[in-house]
Amino acid sequence: MGRVMNETVRQLIERSNRLGADRRNTNYAGGNTSAKGTDVDPVTGDDVELLWVKGSGGDLGTLTEDGLAVLRLDRLRALVDVYPGEEAEDEMVAAFDFCCHGKGGAAPSIDTAMHGLVTASHVDHLHPDAGIAIATAVDGERLTKEIFGDRVAWVPWRRPGFQLGLDIAAVHDADPDAVGVILGGHGITAWGATSEEAEANSLWIIHTAQAYIDTHGTPEPFGATVDDRRPLPREERRARAAALAPRLRAVASRDRRMVGHFIDSDNVLEFLAGERLVALADLGTSCPDHFLRTKVKPLIVLADADEAQIAALHEQYRADYAAYYERHADADSPAMRGADPAIILVPGVGMFSYGVNKQTARVAGEFYTNAINVMRGAEAISTYRPIEEAEKFRIEYWALEEAKLARMPKPKRHAGRIALVTGAASGIGKAIATALAADGACVVVADLHADTAGAVAAGLGTTDVAIGVAADVTDAAAVQRAVDETVLAFGGIDLIVNNAGLSVSKPLLETTEADWDLQHEVMAKGSFLVARAAAKAMIEQQLGGDLVYIASKNGVFAGPNNVAYGATKADQAHQVRLLAAELGEHGIKVNGINPDGVVQGSGIFASGWGAQRAEVYGVPESELGEFYAQRTLLKREVLPDHVANAVSAICSDEFSHTTGLHVPVDAGVAAAFLR
């Protein structure tokens, strides 16, 4: 019989999930909730007072019991007696570990003191756009009084930590009518005697703040619309975004390869078109959760900027960021982590956000969208004034933040890379897509039909991991659309696998022009079209890349009844050599994989090729795989996964100096040895 969840914990998780499900209440992974109650001490058997609080790094919307830190209240509150002052905030976070109860559980976050020192049974700390708009208004304290009366108090900006917890606890203890506070430059905290009361108070603060902004706000908080920054028509701006994406990824990835995300929502486009865009963007974000992911300010690039202009803007941004670091760093500061922008704004087009993976990139974009909403609200009723630059630096380069980064797991083999695999809805292509996703790549599953491609992509994970696109590789426009969808989804493209193919096995005299043309259209021409479209984007990114052709043993070995297929595979094989010679100067490796006898799971073999080859060799189709295995040196059947493993390996850093190579994956066919 399983353990029954503590009722206090159940209520906390349900409340957290409800609050976190609505991004108007708090941003992804932002804020934390808590509850106090009793549970049995496993050592003494007695009841013990505990604090359950969302741990570091979790998200309220998806919080589970495993995401809670559990601490003994008596030990946590005893820290008040030994707290030496703000200069020891880091040590106080380390002390939370000595207050933990039981085994396991999440690591306590910096906000733990806030929840433990406020004596209310249930506490919510949230980052709602409307609440932060009040918190970042130049006259936020006056507005707090005007909007909420005596029910909500103003707490001036203070870096998150133990002292902030003491400040909030003092408000709670001094005013029994108060239900929460506005934290200057930061967010809100609310409390209640019950879980229902805490949730109601949190929502009341958020909704009341938004209602005030809606009622009293000016109609153009970003100023008048600038004509030449108006949003382009949707199709035009998406095309422009796709064209810009590879070059902007180069800007974001000089220090470290980044994955991108694109947003062209109405609220983003409105901000980009406003006359106060530059002034507001230069002020930067305010809430710590925002600027930790977006950097202190974005880079603005005009939609028609040319290569030289983008390069100049990038250099100026890097110089400005380095100057920001130098203004505030001291001997104990961590080294500068990188000077490239995390947010790039393109008026009329949209916003590009970047991170080490797709989720991080997407969340950065969502956070800057939150920041835009904050600026809108603050400017509508007052003047937006974020926290001081020096305070931002203190948090961005906080030792605790550095320690959190150091705890991140080692990245997987293809982390941060974006792969497009053609013919990926079945067989070898599906296996390759699966292997690359497992090795950390973002994967675009391209196939003739969007629904089958989408189904395979969904099986690999969320859209942060893979998407499906329709791609007829014989159609140059369709190929370009697939590449455009790739760069819009993930910011760029690093790894191409030309796998789409088909085959018809016939003797020479029975092979028609249509048979010949079809196979050459799909595999020879198709590979050329995909390589051409993808190489353009890869060159613009300045990040190198990999281009892999799934060729065949038949491109080397001359077998019977195979003239059209064998000839087109030989065409693909020589494309590898030609493109390796041409693209090497851009750091793009081009290699081929030569499989043979991949029967299981193969779309080609299932579509009639298997029956035709079985007839040629005089064996039952069901035994074709074993027949192929017995003619190899290793006497092993080749499976799609074996080809996929070779692709993942040849594209890895272990083969960083290998290009123009064909790798046999055929269990050893001596007649196909390369000479």
Salt bridges, closest charged atoms under 4 A:
GLU7 OE2 - ARG10 NH2 2.23
GLU14 OE2 - ARG10 NH1 2.84
ASP22 OD2 - ARG24 NH2 2.80
ASP41 OD2 - ARG72 NH1 3.41
ASP59 OD1 - ARG23 NH1 3.58
GLU65 OE2 - ARG3 NH2 2.88
ASP74 OD2 - ARG72 NH2 2.92
GLU86 OE2 - ARG158 NH1 2.74
ASP124 OD1 - ARG15 NH2 2.85
ASP139 OD2 - ARG142 NH2 2.67
GLU146 OE1 - ARG142 NH1 2.57
ASP150 OD1 - LYS145 NZ 2.38
ASP167 OD2 - ARG158 NE 2.52
ASP173 OD1 - HIS172 ND1 3.10
GLU199 OE1 - ARG18 NH2 2.71
ASP227 OD1 - ARG230 NH2 3.11
GLU235 OE2 - ARG234 NH1 3.28
ASP255 OD2 - ARG318 NH1 2.93
ASP264 OD2 - ARG237 NE 2.94
ASP264 OD1 - ARG238 NH1 3.52
GLU270 OE1 - ARG376 NH2 2.70
ASP282 OD1 - LYS297 NZ 3.07
ASP289 OD2 - HIS127 ND1 3.53
GLU307 OE2 - ARG247 NE 2.77
GLU315 OE2 - ARG254 NH2 2.52
ASP340 OD1 - HIS314 NE2 2.77
ASP340 OD1 - ARG318 NH1 2.65
GLU366 OE2 - ARG362 NH1 2.94
GLU379 OE1 - ARG276 NE 3.20
GLU389 OE1 - ARG327 NE 2.94
GLU389 OE1 - HIS328 NE2 2.60
GLU391 OE2 - ARG394 NH1 2.76
GLU401 OE1 - LYS404 NZ 3.88
GLU402 OE1 - ARG337 NH2 2.76
ASP439 OD2 - ARG413 NH1 3.80
ASP464 OD2 - ARG362 NH2 2.72
ASP494 OD1 - ARG249 NH1 2.82
ASP494 OD1 - ARG257 NH1 2.73
ASP515 OD2 - LYS506 NZ 2.84
GLU521 OE1 - LYS525 NZ 3.48
GLU540 OE2 - LYS536 NZ 2.91
ASP546 OD2 - ARG417 NH2 2.87
ASP546 OD1 - LYS589 NZ 3.05
ASP596 OD1 - LYS553 NZ 3.28
ASP596 OD2 - ARG631 NH2 3.05
GLU654 OE2 - ARG413 NH2 3.87
